[in-house]
Amino acid sequence: MSRPITPTGIRPPFARYSHAVEVPAGHRLLFCSGQLGIGPDEAVPGTVEGQTERCFENIRAILAAAGLDLSHIIRINAYVTGREHLKGYMAARDRFVADPPPASTLMIVSGFARPEFFVEVEIVAAGPAV
C-alpha cells in the first residue's frame, strides 16, 4: 500500500519514523483529531507512557470505526509538555506503530487544556477506497 521514503543522501531519522510516506492513487485518507490520554471513564494515567498508550488505544478505536487499523497510519504528529517526556512517549509509541514506520513529528508544547495531560497525538491514515 503506502511506500516509505527515506533517501540515503540525507541524515537517517533520529528515531523510528520514515522521512516521508507516499500514498498510491485510489486510496482514501483519514485525518484524526488530536487524542489525549483519557479513557471513556474519564481516567487519565499519571505517566506519559500510560497517556500515550491511551492516545493510541483511542486512535485504534477510531481507525477500527473507519475499517482501518494501526498499520494504515502514514503520519503522526505528537506533542509533549517537556523534554523529560520524550523517552516515555517514544517507548509507548513504538509499541503501536507498524513497520515500516510512518512519517512523524514530535514537538514540545507549553501545555494542554488541562494540566494533567502530558501528551496529545494526531494521525493521518490511508486505506483502500471503499
N, C-alpha and C positions, 0 to 999 in steps of 0.2 A: 504494500500500500504506500505509505509515505516513505520518503528517502532522506536519510540524514546526510548532511553536507558538512564535512569538516576538512577543509583544504589543508594540504601538507605545507603550504607556503606561509602559513600564519601560526602563531603560538597555539598549541593544543589547549582545550578547555581547562580551566582551573579545577573543575570538579566533574561530576558525572552528568554531562549535558552535551548536546550537539550544538555547533555554531549556528546551524540552520536546519530546517526540515522542509522539504518540498512535498506538496500535496498534488497528486496527479489530477488531471481533469476529470470531471464527473463525480467528484466526492463532495459531500456536504460538510459544512463547518458548524461546530457548536461552540459558542462563547459562554463561558461560565463566569458569573459574578464572583467576586472575592468571597471566599468562605473563611469563617472564623472558627476557632477551636471550641465550639459549643454544641452540645448534644441536644436532641429533641426534648430532653428532660431539663434543659437549661443548665446542665452541669458543664463547668469549664475546668479542664485539667489544670493543675498547678505548675506544669512544666512545659517548656517549649516543645519537647518531643511529644508529650501527650496531646498538646493542642494541634501540632502538625498532623499527628495520626488522625485526630478528629476531623481536621480540614479535609484530608484525603478520603476518609470514610464518607463525609458529606459529598465530596466530588464523585466518589464511586457510585453513590445513590443517584446523583443527577445524571451521570453517564448511563446508568442502567435504565433510567426512565426514558432515555433517548435511544435505547437499543445499542448502546456502546459500552466499552469497558476501559480500564486504565491503559490498555495498550494503544488506544486511539488518541491519547494525549500527544499533541505535537508542540505545545508551548506551555511553559509555566512562568507566571510572574508571581514572585513571593516577596513579602515584606515582613521584616522582623524589627523589634524595637531596640535592639542593641547587638553589638558585635559578639557579646557573650552568648547569644542565641544561635549564631551561625552553625556551629558544630552539631548541636542538637537538632536543628531544623534539617540539616543535610543528612544526618543519620536516619531520621524518620522518613524523609522524602525518598531516600534511596531504597527503602523497603517497598515503596509503592510504584516507582517508575519502571517501565518495561525497557527492554533492550531492542533496538538502540534507544538511548535516552532522548527525550525531547529537547528542543531549544529551551533556554531558561534564563531568567534574570532574577537576581536576588538583591533587594535593596534594604537599607536600614532607614527606618522612619521614626519620627518622634513619638508616635503613639496612635491609638485607635479610639473609637467612640467610648469604650470602657477600659479602665486602666488594667484590668486583669488579663486582657488579651496581649499575647506576645507575638503572634504571627497571623498573617492573612495570606491565602493562596487563591489565585485565579488561574484558570487554564483555558486553552483553546484545544479542541479535539477535532479530528477529521475522520469521517467514516464513509462507508459506501452510500451512494444515493439510495433513497427509499422509493 
